């Protein structure tokens, strides 16, 4: 079984979600099912069907998160900025075509959210950046075509 890399913050967020599902959501959906049953005929009870669907989603998500956590490996945060790009760092990039400056944090696949500036270590961009130094030019093939970036800075 292969390990799934996580930042300490990302792992905590996943653990909190699992705990919330077990302690809050699961209990709420059980109450909703009991209330819907009290209304009588279950064959035409939309509330009951909706609660059962919600219960199935919650139980599935609990199993999914439990499986992810069983394979999780926390990568300890660095003490000082490294010379080369690696997991857990923020990388400031200059898009050489558009002159736009962007910053991405390289995180585990279940933590990634490009809209918030975090990309998966498994993404094409992160794979192209890993091991590179400030000042290097990086070419990466994206779904929108090839992009060229210059690494401006590596931060914690």
Long-range contacts (C-beta under 8 A, 24 or more apart in sequence): 1-70, 1-71, 2-71, 3-71, 3-72, 3-73, 4-68, 4-71, 4-72, 4-73, 4-108, 4-109, 4-110, 5-73, 5-75, 5-87, 5-108, 5-109, 5-121, 6-72, 6-73, 6-74, 6-75, 6-107, 6-108, 6-110, 6-111, 7-74, 7-75, 7-77, 7-88, 7-107, 7-108, 7-111, 8-74, 8-76, 8-77, 9-111, 10-107, 10-108, 10-110, 10-111, 11-69, 11-72, 11-74, 13-111, 14-65, 14-68, 14-69, 14-72, 14-110, 15-69, 17-65, 18-62, 18-65, 18-66, 18-69, 21-58, 21-61, 21-62, 21-65, 22-62, 25-58, 26-55, 26-58, 26-59, 26-62, 29-54, 29-55, 29-58, 30-55, 68-110, 75-108, 77-156, 78-156, 80-156, 81-154, 81-155, 81-156, 82-154, 83-133, 83-134, 83-154, 84-130, 84-131, 84-132, 84-133, 84-154, 85-129, 85-130, 85-131, 85-132, 85-133, 85-151, 85-154, 86-130, 86-131, 87-121, 87-130, 88-156, 89-154, 89-155, 89-156, 90-117, 90-154, 90-155, 90-156, 91-129, 91-151, 91-153, 91-154, 91-155, 92-151, 92-152, 92-153, 92-154, 92-155, 93-129, 93-138, 93-149, 93-150, 93-151, 93-152, 94-149, 94-150, 94-152, 95-147, 95-148, 95-149, 96-137, 96-148, 96-149, 96-150, 97-147, 97-148, 101-152, 103-155, 106-130, 125-149
